[in-house]
């Protein structure tokens, strides 16, 4: 959204759709790599605008925003998600479909605890427990009660993902990544029996959460544009892959959930047990899903490195993938070799 006219159209649409008044656009809250998040000020309180970026590379970006809105609408009152306020599918308003959600007061965490918080293992442990508890609340919702049967295919998610990304990476290969093929083949040959399907976030870790400004308590889980149905261990595997990594090792995306990389915190297994207590689900087979999470992330983001090498994008994030993708694959291989969760 660039023009004054688009802003005026948005103000008029939002006033009619929600009854809000004195509507004014605020600053962009987070850049991200996929969608724009922007503050909206109104007399009745703050809201949040979510829409694809102006220069969209993926034609699926708008579909992701719509998917996010459908999921948070379905989970409202059942899990820690932003409150759904309004959805607009008409690109004539601001040039893109968009969603409006409630504002949540909170802080996003990556590598450091907030100033004034106790810099202790106990603080980080509390964050880990509240994180997996919030995730468990999502997974415990019976998706059949809140979403239509055609929302997504609940069975076969891992197999489809492994086959898809092996095929995509083979088609646009720009460098040798033997571990990508080797681990992908292992994943297809060794998949555990699936458990009950749940709504899954597909990019869940502490960085995609807001916590209370003054205490380690989850307020809301953000960024649901990749949400689908599948084995909930997909989500648990990703956040536990990023839990308590070795800060002295070469890590892919070392900043993600980086504040948990300290030796004295709870082991990942303890967080998995807490998740099981919340959901009533077994976490047997979790080792597989941790490897899957690291491999899938590497396979997906390699696409941005392909665009970088082709001169279609140029950013610090994309340039960093030259190192991050092989590092992720090496981490996955090391976990697979050990055969157990850290």
C-alpha positions as CSV (number, residue, x, y, z in Angstrom):
1,X,0.0,0.0,0.0
2,X,1.7,3.2,-1.2
3,X,-0.8,5.9,-2.1
4,X,-2.8,8.3,0.1
5,X,-5.9,7.2,-1.8
6,X,-5.3,3.6,-0.8
7,X,-5.0,4.7,2.8
8,X,-8.3,6.6,2.6
9,X,-10.0,3.6,1.1
10,X,-8.8,1.4,3.9
11,X,-10.0,3.9,6.5
12,X,-13.5,4.0,4.9
13,X,-13.6,0.2,4.5
14,X,-12.5,-0.4,8.1
15,X,-15.0,2.1,9.5
16,X,-17.8,0.3,7.7
17,X,-16.6,-3.2,8.5
18,X,-15.9,-2.7,12.2
19,X,-17.6,0.5,13.3
20,X,-14.2,2.0,14.4
21,X,-13.6,5.7,14.2
22,X,-10.6,8.1,14.0
23,X,-8.7,5.4,12.0
24,X,-5.0,6.1,11.2
25,X,-2.3,3.9,9.9
26,X,0.8,3.5,12.1
27,X,4.2,2.2,11.4
28,X,5.2,-1.2,10.0
29,X,5.7,-3.5,13.0
30,X,7.8,-6.2,11.5
31,X,9.4,-6.7,8.1
32,X,9.6,-10.5,7.9
33,X,10.3,-12.3,4.7
34,X,6.7,-12.9,3.6
35,X,4.1,-10.5,4.8
36,X,3.7,-6.9,6.1
37,X,2.4,-6.3,9.6
38,X,1.3,-2.7,10.3
39,X,-0.2,-0.9,13.3
40,X,-3.7,0.7,13.0
41,X,-4.7,3.3,15.5
42,X,-8.4,3.9,16.2
43,X,-10.3,5.8,18.9
44,X,-11.5,2.4,20.2
45,X,-8.1,0.9,20.4
46,X,-5.3,-0.5,18.3
47,X,-5.6,-3.1,15.5
48,X,-3.1,-4.8,13.3
49,X,-3.1,-4.9,9.5
50,X,-1.6,-7.9,7.7
51,X,-1.1,-8.1,3.9
52,X,1.4,-9.3,1.3
53,X,4.3,-7.0,0.5
54,X,3.9,-4.7,-2.5
55,X,6.6,-6.4,-4.5
56,X,5.3,-10.0,-4.1
57,X,7.5,-12.8,-5.5
58,X,5.2,-15.6,-4.6
59,X,1.7,-15.5,-6.0
60,X,0.6,-17.6,-3.0
61,X,1.2,-14.8,-0.5
62,X,-2.4,-13.6,-0.5
63,X,-3.6,-17.1,-0.1
64,X,-1.4,-17.4,2.9
65,X,-2.9,-14.3,4.5
66,X,-6.4,-15.7,3.9
67,X,-5.3,-19.1,5.4
68,X,-3.9,-17.3,8.4
69,X,-7.2,-15.5,9.0
70,X,-9.3,-18.6,8.7
71,X,-7.1,-20.5,11.2
72,X,-7.0,-17.7,13.8
73,X,-10.8,-17.3,13.4
74,X,-11.2,-21.0,14.0
75,X,-8.9,-21.1,17.1
76,X,-10.2,-17.9,18.7
77,X,-11.1,-18.6,22.3
78,X,-9.4,-22.0,22.2
79,X,-5.7,-21.1,21.8
80,X,-3.4,-18.1,22.1
81,X,-4.0,-16.5,18.7
82,X,-4.6,-12.9,17.6
83,X,-8.3,-12.1,17.6
84,X,-9.7,-12.0,14.1
85,X,-11.5,-8.7,13.3
86,X,-12.1,-8.4,9.6
87,X,-11.0,-9.9,6.2
88,X,-11.0,-8.1,2.9
89,X,-10.6,-10.1,-0.3
90,X,-11.0,-7.1,-2.6
91,X,-7.6,-5.9,-4.0
92,X,-9.3,-2.7,-5.1
93,X,-9.0,-1.3,-1.6
94,X,-5.2,-1.3,-1.0
95,X,-3.9,-3.3,-3.9
96,X,-3.8,-6.6,-2.0
97,X,-6.2,-8.7,0.0
98,X,-5.7,-8.1,3.7
99,X,-6.6,-9.1,7.3
100,X,-7.2,-7.0,10.4
101,X,-6.7,-8.5,13.8
102,X,-6.7,-7.4,17.4
103,X,-3.6,-5.7,18.9
104,X,-1.8,-7.8,21.6
105,X,0.6,-6.0,24.0
106,X,3.7,-8.2,24.2
107,X,7.3,-8.5,23.2
108,X,9.0,-10.7,20.6
109,X,12.2,-12.5,21.7
110,X,15.1,-13.8,19.7
111,X,18.7,-13.8,21.1
112,X,18.3,-11.8,24.3
113,X,15.9,-11.6,27.3
114,X,14.3,-8.2,27.8
115,X,16.1,-5.6,29.9
116,X,15.3,-6.0,33.6
117,X,14.4,-9.7,33.4
118,X,16.4,-12.1,35.5
119,X,19.1,-13.5,33.2
120,X,18.8,-17.0,34.5
121,X,18.2,-20.5,33.3
122,X,14.9,-20.5,35.3
123,X,13.7,-17.6,33.2
124,X,14.5,-19.4,30.0
125,X,12.9,-22.6,31.3
126,X,9.7,-20.7,32.1
127,X,9.7,-19.4,28.5
128,X,10.2,-22.9,27.1
129,X,7.4,-24.3,29.2
130,X,4.9,-21.6,28.4
131,X,5.9,-21.9,24.7
132,X,5.2,-25.6,24.4
133,X,2.1,-25.3,26.6
134,X,0.6,-22.7,24.2
135,X,1.5,-24.9,21.3
136,X,-0.1,-27.9,23.0
137,X,-3.4,-25.9,23.4
138,X,-3.4,-25.5,19.6
139,X,-2.8,-29.1,19.0
140,X,-5.4,-30.2,21.5
141,X,-8.2,-28.5,19.5
142,X,-10.1,-31.0,17.4
143,X,-9.8,-29.5,13.9
144,X,-13.1,-31.1,12.8
145,X,-15.0,-29.0,15.2
146,X,-13.6,-25.7,14.0
147,X,-12.6,-26.1,10.3
148,X,-14.3,-27.4,7.2
149,X,-13.4,-30.9,6.0
150,X,-11.8,-29.4,2.8
151,X,-9.4,-27.0,4.7
152,X,-6.4,-29.3,4.1
153,X,-5.5,-33.0,3.8
154,X,-4.8,-34.2,7.4
155,X,-3.0,-37.4,6.3
156,X,0.4,-37.7,4.6
157,X,1.8,-34.2,5.3
158,X,5.4,-35.4,6.0
159,X,5.5,-37.6,2.9
160,X,4.2,-34.9,0.6
161,X,6.6,-32.4,2.0
162,X,9.6,-34.6,1.6
163,X,8.7,-35.6,-1.9
164,X,7.8,-32.0,-2.9
165,X,11.0,-30.4,-1.7
166,X,13.3,-33.1,-3.1
167,X,11.6,-32.5,-6.5
168,X,11.7,-28.7,-6.2
169,X,15.4,-28.6,-5.2
170,X,16.4,-31.1,-7.9
171,X,14.6,-28.9,-10.5
172,X,16.3,-25.6,-9.5
173,X,19.6,-26.9,-8.2
174,X,22.4,-24.3,-8.1
175,X,24.9,-26.1,-5.9
176,X,25.8,-29.5,-4.5
177,X,24.0,-30.3,-1.3
178,X,24.4,-34.1,-0.9
179,X,22.8,-34.1,2.6
180,X,19.6,-32.7,1.2
181,X,19.1,-35.8,-0.9
182,X,20.5,-38.2,1.6
183,X,18.4,-37.0,4.6
184,X,15.3,-36.6,2.4
185,X,15.6,-40.2,1.3
186,X,16.0,-41.3,4.9
187,X,12.9,-39.4,5.9
188,X,10.8,-41.1,3.3
189,X,12.1,-44.5,4.3
190,X,11.8,-44.2,8.0
191,X,8.6,-42.2,8.8
192,X,6.9,-43.3,12.0
193,X,3.3,-44.3,12.1
194,X,1.4,-41.0,12.2
195,X,-0.6,-39.9,15.2
196,X,-3.7,-37.8,15.4
197,X,-3.8,-34.9,13.0
198,X,-4.0,-31.4,14.4
199,X,-3.9,-27.9,13.2
200,X,-0.2,-27.2,12.8
201,X,1.6,-23.9,12.6
202,X,4.5,-25.1,10.4
203,X,6.9,-22.4,11.5
204,X,6.6,-22.5,15.3
205,X,9.3,-21.3,17.6
206,X,9.7,-18.7,20.3
207,X,10.5,-15.9,17.7
208,X,7.0,-16.3,16.3
209,X,5.4,-15.7,19.7
210,X,4.7,-12.6,21.8
211,X,5.2,-12.9,25.5
212,X,4.2,-10.6,28.4
213,X,6.4,-7.5,28.6
214,X,7.2,-8.1,32.3
215,X,7.2,-11.9,32.7
216,X,7.9,-15.2,30.8
217,X,4.3,-15.9,29.9
218,X,3.0,-16.6,26.4
219,X,0.5,-14.0,25.1
220,X,-0.1,-15.0,21.5
221,X,1.3,-17.1,18.7
222,X,1.8,-15.1,15.4
223,X,2.4,-15.8,11.7
224,X,-0.1,-18.5,10.8
225,X,0.1,-18.1,7.0
226,X,1.7,-21.6,6.6
227,X,-0.8,-23.4,8.9
228,X,-2.3,-26.7,7.7
229,X,-3.3,-30.1,9.1
230,X,-0.8,-32.8,10.0
231,X,1.0,-34.6,12.8
232,X,1.6,-32.1,15.7
233,X,5.1,-33.4,16.2
234,X,6.0,-31.3,13.1
235,X,5.6,-28.2,15.2
236,X,7.1,-29.6,18.3
237,X,10.1,-30.9,16.3
238,X,10.9,-27.5,14.9
239,X,10.8,-25.5,18.2
240,X,12.8,-28.2,19.9
241,X,15.4,-28.3,17.1
242,X,16.0,-24.6,18.0
243,X,16.1,-25.4,21.7
244,X,19.5,-25.5,23.6
245,X,21.8,-25.6,20.5
246,X,25.6,-25.5,21.0
247,X,26.5,-21.8,20.7
248,X,30.1,-22.8,19.8
249,X,29.0,-24.8,16.8
250,X,28.3,-23.5,13.3
251,X,24.5,-23.1,13.4
252,X,22.0,-22.3,10.7
253,X,20.0,-19.3,11.7
254,X,21.8,-19.0,15.0
255,X,19.6,-16.1,16.1
256,X,16.4,-18.0,16.0
257,X,15.3,-18.8,19.6
258,X,18.9,-18.0,20.3
259,X,18.3,-17.0,23.9
260,X,17.7,-20.7,24.7
261,X,21.3,-21.7,23.7
262,X,22.6,-22.1,27.2
263,X,23.8,-25.4,28.8
264,X,21.8,-25.1,32.0
265,X,18.3,-25.1,30.7
266,X,15.8,-27.9,30.7
267,X,16.6,-30.6,28.1
268,X,14.3,-30.8,25.1
269,X,12.9,-34.0,26.3
270,X,11.5,-32.3,29.4
271,X,9.6,-29.8,27.2
272,X,8.3,-32.6,25.1
273,X,7.0,-34.3,28.2
274,X,5.2,-31.1,29.2
275,X,3.7,-30.8,25.8
276,X,2.4,-34.4,26.1
277,X,0.9,-33.6,29.5
278,X,-1.0,-30.7,27.9
279,X,-2.2,-32.5,24.9
280,X,-2.5,-36.1,26.1
281,X,-0.6,-37.1,22.9
282,X,2.5,-39.2,22.8
283,X,5.8,-37.7,21.6
284,X,7.2,-41.0,20.5
285,X,9.1,-40.5,17.3
286,X,10.1,-37.0,18.2
287,X,13.7,-37.5,17.1
288,X,12.5,-38.1,13.5
289,X,10.5,-34.9,13.5
290,X,13.4,-32.8,14.8
291,X,15.5,-34.1,11.9
292,X,12.5,-33.5,9.5
293,X,12.1,-29.9,10.8
294,X,15.7,-29.0,10.2
295,X,15.8,-30.6,6.8
296,X,12.5,-29.1,5.7
297,X,13.6,-25.6,6.7
298,X,16.8,-26.0,4.8
299,X,15.0,-27.3,1.7
300,X,12.5,-24.4,1.8
301,X,14.9,-21.5,2.3
302,X,17.3,-22.8,-0.3
303,X,14.8,-21.4,-2.7
304,X,15.7,-17.8,-1.6
305,X,19.4,-18.7,-2.2
306,X,18.5,-19.8,-5.7
307,X,16.8,-16.4,-6.3
308,X,19.9,-14.7,-4.9
309,X,22.2,-16.5,-7.3
310,X,19.9,-15.7,-10.2
311,X,19.9,-12.0,-9.3
312,X,16.2,-11.9,-8.6
313,X,16.7,-10.9,-4.9
314,X,19.5,-9.3,-3.0
315,X,19.3,-9.1,0.8
316,X,21.4,-9.9,3.8
317,X,19.0,-12.7,4.6
318,X,19.3,-14.3,1.2
319,X,23.1,-13.9,1.1
320,X,23.4,-15.5,4.5
321,X,21.7,-18.7,3.1
322,X,25.0,-19.6,1.4
323,X,26.1,-20.6,4.9
324,X,22.8,-21.2,6.7
325,X,21.4,-23.9,4.5
326,X,24.5,-26.2,4.7
327,X,24.7,-25.5,8.4
328,X,21.1,-26.6,9.0
329,X,21.7,-29.8,7.0
330,X,24.8,-30.6,9.0
331,X,22.9,-30.1,12.2
332,X,20.2,-32.5,11.0
333,X,22.8,-35.0,10.0
334,X,24.5,-34.8,13.4
335,X,21.2,-35.3,15.2
336,X,20.4,-38.2,13.0
337,X,23.8,-39.8,13.7
338,X,23.3,-39.5,17.5
339,X,19.8,-40.9,17.2
340,X,18.4,-39.0,20.1
341,X,17.1,-35.6,21.1
342,X,19.7,-33.3,22.7
